[in-house]
Amino acid sequence: MAGNLEFIKSASGTSVSSLSVTDCFSADYDVYFISITDLKQASGGTLISYRYLDSSNTPITSAVYDKAALVVRSGSAFGQSRSTNQTYGLDLNAYAHTGTQGIGNSIYIINPYDSASYSFALAQTAHYESGAFAGYKAIGVMKSAQQCNGIEFSSSSANFDNITVNVYGVK
């Protein structure tokens, strides 16, 4: 999926429980790269999930998301998870980050605008968790062939103190 990135859209929020990036997917690209930066939350152990937005920019909330993930921790045992028929897409790890601690989330989205194909996601996260660094890799699919115009990110238990999402088309 390497290629040139073409900036499409950015969205950011402060003290919000979710953030939508509307009308960022189109017929111009099959693959998108999403970078989540400036992510800070007040409490730890929170997961970030996403839902696709349909052609009217409404979240797709039906149980059509399957996902699997591997967490590689430097200070403790590895972990993994799998689930099917969920109402949210990938769970990205996001722990409390203040000061110099940070987090990086990178997501590739494949075929979101193609109404004849399932939409796929590949994600990677690097974060600081319980005094140690951790990496996270995940895959997901939305098992419903429909046109998606955007994406919404939400927190499982706490507001985002800050969040910035940048969407790029991959050529």
C-alpha positions in Angstrom: 0.0 0.0 0.0 3.0 2.3 -0.4 2.4 5.2 -2.6 2.0 8.9 -2.7 -0.2 10.4 0.0 -2.6 13.2 -1.1 -4.1 15.2 1.8 -7.9 15.2 1.8 -9.2 16.5 5.1 -8.5 17.1 8.7 -10.7 17.3 11.8 -9.9 18.0 15.4 -11.7 18.3 18.7 -11.2 19.3 22.3 -13.2 17.7 25.2 -15.3 15.6 22.9 -16.5 12.0 23.2 -16.4 11.4 19.4 -15.1 13.1 16.3 -16.5 12.6 12.7 -14.7 13.3 9.5 -17.4 13.6 7.0 -17.2 13.5 3.2 -13.6 12.3 3.2 -14.0 9.2 1.0 -14.8 9.4 -2.7 -14.4 7.5 -6.0 -11.0 9.2 -6.4 -9.2 6.6 -4.2 -9.5 3.0 -3.3 -7.1 3.2 -0.3 -6.9 5.9 2.4 -4.4 6.5 5.1 -5.6 8.0 8.4 -3.3 9.4 11.0 -4.6 10.2 14.5 -2.3 12.7 16.3 -2.4 15.1 19.2 -4.4 12.5 21.1 -4.8 13.0 24.8 -7.2 11.6 27.3 -7.7 12.3 31.0 -8.1 8.6 32.0 -6.1 5.5 31.1 -7.0 2.2 29.5 -9.4 3.7 27.0 -10.1 2.2 23.6 -10.7 4.3 20.5 -13.2 2.7 18.1 -14.6 3.8 14.7 -17.7 3.5 12.7 -18.0 4.3 9.0 -20.4 7.0 8.0 -22.9 6.1 5.3 -23.7 8.2 2.2 -25.6 10.7 4.3 -22.8 10.9 6.9 -24.8 8.9 9.5 -22.8 6.3 11.6 -23.3 2.7 10.5 -24.3 1.1 13.8 -25.5 -2.4 12.7 -23.5 -5.4 13.8 -21.4 -5.8 10.6 -17.8 -5.2 11.9 -15.3 -8.1 12.5 -11.9 -7.4 14.0 -8.7 -9.0 15.4 -5.8 -7.4 17.2 -2.4 -8.2 18.7 -0.8 -6.1 21.5 2.9 -6.4 21.9 4.0 -5.0 25.3 7.6 -4.3 26.3 6.8 -4.7 30.0 4.4 -7.7 30.2 2.8 -10.5 28.2 1.5 -10.1 24.7 -2.2 -10.1 24.2 -4.7 -10.7 21.4 -8.4 -10.3 20.8 -10.9 -11.3 18.1 -14.6 -10.5 17.7 -17.3 -10.7 15.1 -20.6 -9.0 14.4 -19.8 -5.9 16.4 -21.3 -2.4 16.2 -17.9 -0.7 16.0 -14.8 -1.3 14.0 -11.2 -1.7 15.3 -10.4 -0.9 18.9 -7.3 1.2 18.9 -5.4 1.4 22.2 -5.2 4.8 23.8 -4.0 5.3 27.3 -3.7 8.5 29.3 -1.1 10.7 27.8 0.3 13.9 29.4 3.4 15.9 29.1 6.0 14.2 26.8 4.1 10.9 26.5 2.4 10.4 23.2 0.6 8.1 21.0 0.5 7.4 17.3 -2.3 5.7 15.4 -2.1 4.8 11.7 -4.9 3.3 9.8 -5.3 2.2 6.2 -8.9 2.0 4.9 -9.5 0.0 1.8 -12.6 0.3 -0.5 -14.8 2.5 1.8 -16.6 4.3 -1.1 -17.1 1.2 -3.2 -20.8 0.1 -2.8 -20.0 -3.3 -4.3 -17.2 -4.3 -1.9 -16.6 -4.8 1.8 -14.5 -2.2 3.5 -11.2 -3.3 5.2 -9.0 -1.7 7.7 -5.3 -2.2 8.8 -4.1 -0.3 11.9 -1.0 0.2 13.9 -0.5 2.0 17.2 2.5 2.9 19.3 1.8 4.0 22.9 3.0 4.1 26.5 1.1 1.8 28.8 1.6 1.2 32.5 5.2 2.4 32.5 6.3 0.6 29.3 6.0 1.0 25.6 3.5 -1.1 23.6 2.7 -1.7 20.0 -0.6 -2.7 18.5 -1.6 -4.2 15.2 -5.2 -4.8 14.1 -7.2 -5.8 11.1 -10.9 -5.4 10.4 -13.7 -5.7 7.9 -17.2 -4.2 7.6 -19.3 -7.0 6.2 -21.7 -4.8 4.4 -21.1 -3.6 0.8 -22.2 0.0 0.9 -20.9 3.4 0.1 -19.2 5.1 3.1 -18.5 8.8 2.9 -16.6 9.3 6.2 -15.5 7.9 9.5 -16.3 8.6 13.2 -13.9 7.9 16.1 -15.2 7.6 19.6 -13.8 6.8 23.1 -15.0 3.9 25.1 -15.0 5.6 28.5 -13.6 9.1 28.5 -13.7 12.3 26.4 -10.8 13.1 24.2 -9.0 16.0 25.8 -7.5 16.6 22.3 -7.7 14.6 19.0 -6.7 15.4 15.5 -7.5 13.2 12.5 -5.8 13.6 9.1 -7.2 11.7 6.1 -5.0 11.1 3.0 -5.7 9.4 -0.3 -3.1 6.8 -1.4 -2.1 7.0 -5.1 
